[in-house]
Amino acid sequence: MLLLERYWPGMGWLQVLLMAMYAAWLTGRFVAPKDAVRWRPQVWRLFSLVFFAQFFLGLVGFEKMLMTGKLHLPVPALIIAGPIYRGSDFFMPILFTVTALLVGPAWCSHLCYVGVWDDCFSRNRSEPAQLPSYAPVIRFLLLVFVIATALLLRYLAFGWLAAISAGGLFGLAGIAVMAFLSRRQGVMIHCTCYCPMGLIGNWLGRLSLFRIKIADGCTECNLCRRSCRYNALNPADIKLRRPGSTCTLCGDCISACHSGQLGYRLPFLSARTARAVFLVLIISLHAIFLAVARI
C-alpha cells in the first residue's frame, strides 16, 4: 500500500519515518485551537491535491499510483453505491467505518477528498446562513435514492458505462451544489444536505466516544454559530448544550468561544486531554492516507 515501497522495494520504512515526522510536526501546529482553525483547511486542501494528483497519474498510465489498478470514480457517494452495484470490493466502506469508529464523523471535515471543495465555496460568505429544519430530510432521501439506484442498476444488469455515467452525473451535480448553494449560503450544503456519506458518517459517529460539548457556563453569544459551516450550532442546539446532528468535530467552534465553554469530550478525560487524543488520531490518519496509493 505504501507508494515508496511500490517504486523502491525495501524503502517503505523510510516513508513511514518521514510521514511520522510530518505528523509530529503537524500536531504541533494544531495544539492551539486558534492555530488549528487556520491550519485545518490548508492541510485538508493538501490532502485533496495529493489525492487527485495521484488519481490522474493513475489514469494516464502510472498504475502503481492506484491501490487496485482498477478505476474508481472519486465521488464520495460511490463509497456505498459502488460495492452495492458490484457486489464486491468493500475496502472503502470498511475503511470509512473504521475511521468513523476512531474519530467519529471527522472524515467529513479532515479526510474527505471532495468535502474540502465545499469548505472553500462556503467561505465566500463571512457568516453562514441557518438552513431550514427539513434540510436533513433531503440528505436522507438522497441516501435512499443512491442505494436504490445502485440496486436497480445491478439487478437490471446494466453495464459499467451506465453505472459510471450515473455516478459521474451525481458527482457533477454535487459540484454544482457547492458552486451555487454553498457559496451563496455560507454553509457546506453539499456535505450537510447532499452527500449520502455525510449522513452515514454522522450515524456511525454516534458509535464513537468523541463528542463536542457546550458547558453550562455558555452565555449563548452565538459566536460559535458564526464559525460553524456544518449548520450544527443553531440557537436551539446551543440551548441544548450540544451541536446538532451534522457536527463533524472540525473544532472551529472551540476557538470562536471566548469564554472557553466548548471542547472535545472523551469519557474519564479532561477536555484538553480529549482534544489531544483526537488530534493524534486524526492527524495520524491524515498522514497514513497521504502515504498510501489511491484506490
Salt bridges, closest charged atoms under 4 A:
ASP89 OD2 - ARG86 NE 3.27
ASP119 OD2 - ARG123 NE 2.86
GLU127 OE2 - ARG225 NH2 3.07
GLU220 OE1 - LYS239 NZ 3.27
GLU220 OE2 - ARG241 NH1 3.30
ASP237 OD1 - ARG242 NH1 3.17
ASP252 OD2 - ARG40 NH2 2.92
ASP252 OD2 - ARG123 NH2 3.57
